[in-house]
Amino acid sequence: MGRAAPGAVRLALYLRLGRVSNLPTVWSNVLAGVVLADGAPRAGTLVPLLAALSLFYVGGMFLNDAFDRDVDARERPERPIPSGRIGAAEVFGLGFAMFAVALGILGVHAASSTGVVWPTALTGLGLAGVITYYDAHHKRNPLSPLVMGLCRVLVYVLAAVAATGRLPGAVLAGSLVLLSYLIGLTYVAKQETLAEYRNLWPLAFLFAPFVYGLPALAGGLTGPALFAALLAWVCYSISFLVRRGRVDIPRAVVGFLAGISLLDALLIARHGAAPAAWLATTGFALTLLLQRYVRGT
């Protein structure tokens, strides 16, 4: 293995392992989960949830690289572990440590605010378990797009339960829409190392938000604006899959990832919370900005 990198280089490795450029999409997921559950998006609620869910995401990305190290050695040898810049044991340890800290934050928050300790803790444990299962088995599992979608769905569920102790219909419906979008996204991501995109039919899953989001067109300017923005962005990202001779699957994937925040915003707008919807769109812009410095895949 390579020698331990100096501090700045080591930090860059951690940022890449954690795909931190995608964190704003997790933050907008948290906001959506709270708002759809009719919770108040106050700092005292959002800050601990944002911290915990960020740790779940980054920890999951660490574990993803650790579990994928043998495949990456063949297909993506430039990744941190197969290139020898960091050891698998360290990555495993840091990933599970982040899960533990996240669960601790959730427990303290639940005990000191809502009092919904056990539902919050069990949902957090469920999220950690689903993430770990996905990371360990996604390469050989034809249902991995569904499992990946469940990881994001549990962000909605965990945010709602931790903030309000409830799972109203809006959270469940929004979760199904998010699940559909993530199935389409993950199916594309599974073909990231290929030179061409082979099947277009799974892209239909990406359009579930537009069916569910139709009522958002009826009131005010926020809903129609966000509906149009998400539709334009999804179509733009799909264009990277169908350009003759210029297919760019990784570019499509990072585009779909950034679009998660626009999806969150549309769901929030449909729920009638326009200010929170516009706040969620900042996750889209911030993700695109951060992807210029840290790869999103």
C-alpha positions in Angstrom: 0.0 0.0 0.0 1.1 3.6 -0.5 2.4 5.8 2.2 0.1 7.9 4.3 -0.7 11.1 2.4 -0.1 14.5 3.9 -3.0 16.3 5.5 -4.3 18.2 2.4 -4.0 15.2 0.1 -5.7 12.9 2.7 -8.6 15.4 3.0 -9.0 15.4 -0.8 -9.1 11.5 -0.7 -11.8 11.6 2.0 -13.8 14.2 0.0 -13.6 12.0 -3.1 -14.5 8.8 -1.2 -17.5 10.5 0.3 -18.8 12.0 -3.0 -19.4 15.1 -0.9 -20.5 17.1 -3.9 -23.8 15.3 -3.7 -24.5 16.2 -0.1 -26.8 19.1 -1.0 -29.2 16.6 -2.4 -29.3 14.8 0.9 -30.0 18.2 2.6 -32.9 18.9 0.3 -34.2 15.3 1.0 -34.2 16.1 4.7 -36.0 19.4 4.2 -38.6 17.6 2.0 -39.1 14.9 4.6 -39.7 17.5 7.4 -42.0 19.7 5.3 -44.1 16.9 3.9 -44.7 15.7 7.4 -46.0 19.2 8.3 -43.0 19.8 10.5 -41.5 23.2 11.1 -38.1 23.5 9.3 -36.5 25.3 12.2 -32.7 25.3 12.8 -33.1 23.2 16.0 -34.8 20.5 13.9 -32.8 20.7 10.7 -29.2 21.0 12.0 -29.0 17.7 13.8 -30.9 15.9 11.0 -28.7 17.4 8.3 -25.6 16.4 10.3 -26.8 12.8 10.9 -28.0 12.2 7.3 -24.8 13.7 5.9 -22.8 11.2 8.0 -25.0 8.3 6.8 -24.4 9.4 3.2 -20.7 9.9 3.4 -20.2 6.8 5.5 -22.2 4.9 2.9 -20.0 6.2 0.1 -16.9 5.1 2.0 -18.3 1.6 2.4 -19.3 1.5 -1.2 -15.6 2.0 -2.2 -14.4 -0.5 0.4 -16.8 -3.2 -0.8 -16.1 -2.5 -4.5 -12.3 -2.4 -4.2 -11.8 -5.7 -6.2 -14.2 -4.6 -9.0 -12.7 -1.1 -9.1 -9.2 -2.6 -9.4 -10.3 -4.0 -12.8 -12.7 -1.3 -14.0 -11.6 1.9 -12.1 -8.1 1.5 -10.9 -7.7 5.2 -10.3 -10.1 5.0 -7.3 -8.5 5.7 -4.0 -8.3 2.1 -2.7 -7.1 0.2 -5.7 -4.6 3.0 -6.5 -3.0 2.4 -3.1 -3.6 5.8 -1.7 -5.6 4.5 1.2 -6.3 1.1 2.8 -9.6 -0.8 2.7 -9.5 -1.3 6.5 -9.3 2.4 7.2 -12.2 3.1 4.8 -14.3 0.4 6.4 -13.5 1.7 9.9 -14.4 5.3 9.0 -17.6 4.4 7.2 -19.0 2.4 10.1 -17.8 5.0 12.6 -19.8 7.7 10.7 -22.9 5.5 11.0 -22.3 5.2 14.8 -22.0 9.0 15.2 -25.1 9.6 13.0 -27.1 7.2 15.2 -25.8 9.0 18.3 -26.9 12.4 17.0 -30.3 11.1 16.1 -30.7 9.6 19.6 -29.7 12.8 21.4 -32.0 14.9 19.2 -35.0 12.6 19.6 -34.5 12.4 23.4 -34.1 16.2 23.8 -36.8 17.4 21.4 -39.6 15.1 20.1 -39.2 12.3 22.5 -39.7 9.8 19.7 -36.6 7.9 20.5 -37.3 4.3 19.5 -39.0 5.0 16.1 -36.1 7.4 15.3 -33.4 4.9 16.4 -35.0 2.0 14.6 -35.4 3.9 11.4 -31.8 5.1 11.6 -30.7 1.5 12.1 -32.8 0.4 9.2 -31.2 3.1 7.0 -27.7 2.0 8.0 -28.6 -1.6 7.3 -30.0 -0.9 3.8 -27.0 1.2 2.9 -24.6 -1.5 4.0 -26.6 -4.2 2.1 -26.6 -2.1 -1.0 -22.9 -1.4 -0.8 -22.0 -5.1 -0.2 -24.3 -6.6 -2.9 -25.2 -4.0 -5.6 -22.8 -5.2 -8.2 -24.4 -8.7 -8.4 -28.0 -7.8 -7.5 -30.5 -7.1 -10.3 -32.7 -5.4 -7.7 -30.0 -2.9 -6.6 -31.8 0.1 -8.2 -34.7 -0.7 -5.9 -32.4 -1.0 -2.9 -30.7 2.2 -3.7 -34.0 4.0 -4.0 -35.0 2.6 -0.6 -31.9 4.3 0.9 -33.2 7.7 -0.2 -36.7 6.9 0.7 -35.5 6.2 4.3 -34.0 9.7 4.4 -37.5 11.1 3.9 -39.0 8.7 6.4 -36.2 9.3 9.0 -36.5 13.1 8.6 -40.3 12.9 9.0 -40.2 10.6 12.0 -37.4 12.4 13.8 -39.0 15.8 13.3 -42.7 15.0 14.0 -43.1 11.4 15.0 -45.5 10.9 12.1 -45.6 9.5 8.6 -48.5 11.2 6.9 -49.7 10.3 3.4 -47.7 13.1 1.8 -44.4 11.6 3.0 -45.4 8.1 1.8 -46.6 9.4 -1.6 -43.5 11.6 -2.0 -41.3 8.6 -1.0 -42.8 6.5 -3.8 -42.1 9.3 -6.3 -38.5 9.6 -5.1 -38.1 5.8 -5.2 -39.2 5.7 -8.9 -36.7 8.5 -9.8 -33.9 6.7 -8.0 -34.6 3.4 -9.7 -34.2 5.1 -13.1 -31.1 7.0 -11.9 -29.4 3.9 -10.5 -30.2 1.8 -13.5 -28.2 4.3 -15.6 -25.4 4.5 -13.0 -25.0 0.7 -13.2 -23.8 1.1 -16.8 -21.4 4.0 -16.0 -18.3 2.1 -17.2 -19.9 1.1 -20.5 -19.3 2.9 -23.8 -22.9 3.0 -24.7 -26.3 3.0 -22.9 -28.1 -0.2 -23.8 -31.7 0.1 -22.7 -33.9 3.2 -22.6 -37.0 1.8 -21.0 -35.8 2.3 -17.3 -35.7 6.0 -18.0 -39.5 5.9 -17.7 -39.0 5.8 -13.9 -37.5 9.2 -14.0 -40.8 10.7 -15.2 -43.0 9.7 -12.1 -42.5 13.1 -10.6 -44.3 14.7 -13.5 -47.3 12.6 -13.1 -47.5 13.1 -9.3 -46.5 16.8 -9.7 -49.3 17.8 -12.0 -51.4 19.4 -9.3 -48.5 21.8 -8.6 -49.3 23.4 -12.0 -52.6 24.7 -10.7 -51.5 27.3 -8.1 -49.2 30.2 -8.2 -45.9 30.5 -10.1 -43.7 28.3 -7.9 -45.2 24.9 -8.9 -45.1 25.5 -12.7 -41.6 27.0 -12.5 -40.2 24.0 -10.6 -42.1 21.5 -12.8 -40.6 23.1 -15.9 -37.2 23.3 -14.4 -37.1 19.6 -13.4 -38.5 18.5 -16.7 -36.0 20.5 -18.7 -33.1 19.2 -16.5 -34.1 15.5 -16.8 -34.4 15.8 -20.6 -31.1 17.6 -20.7 -29.4 14.8 -18.7 -31.0 12.1 -20.8 -29.6 13.8 -23.9 -26.1 12.6 -22.8 -27.4 9.0 -23.2 -28.7 9.3 -26.7 -26.1 11.5 -28.5 -24.9 9.4 -31.5 -21.2 8.8 -31.1 -21.0 11.0 -28.0 -22.7 9.1 -25.2 -21.5 10.3 -21.8 -23.1 8.1 -19.1 -21.2 9.6 -16.1 -22.4 13.1 -17.2 -26.0 11.9 -17.3 -25.6 10.3 -13.8 -24.3 13.4 -12.1 -27.1 15.4 -13.8 -29.8 13.1 -12.5 -28.1 13.3 -9.0 -28.3 17.1 -9.0 -31.9 16.8 -10.2 -32.9 15.2 -6.9 -33.0 18.6 -5.2 -35.3 19.9 -7.9 -37.5 16.8 -7.3 -37.6 17.6 -3.6 -38.5 21.2 -4.4 -41.4 20.1 -6.7 -42.8 17.8 -4.0 -42.6 20.6 -1.4 -44.3 23.1 -3.8 -47.1 20.6 -4.4 -47.5 20.5 -0.6 -48.1 24.2 -0.6 -44.8 25.4 1.0 -43.4 27.7 -1.7 -40.6 29.3 0.4 -39.2 25.9 1.5 -39.5 24.7 -2.1 -37.2 27.6 -3.3 -34.8 26.8 -0.5 -34.6 23.2 -1.7 -33.5 24.4 -5.2 -30.3 25.8 -3.6 -29.3 22.1 -3.3 -29.4 21.8 -7.0 -27.2 24.8 -7.6 -24.8 23.9 -4.9 -24.5 20.3 -6.1 -23.6 21.5 -9.6 -21.0 23.9 -8.1 -19.4 21.2 -5.9 -19.3 18.7 -8.7 -16.9 21.0 -10.5 -14.4 20.2 -7.7 -15.3 16.8 -6.4 -16.6 14.0 -8.7 -20.1 13.0 -8.0 -19.6 9.3 -8.9 
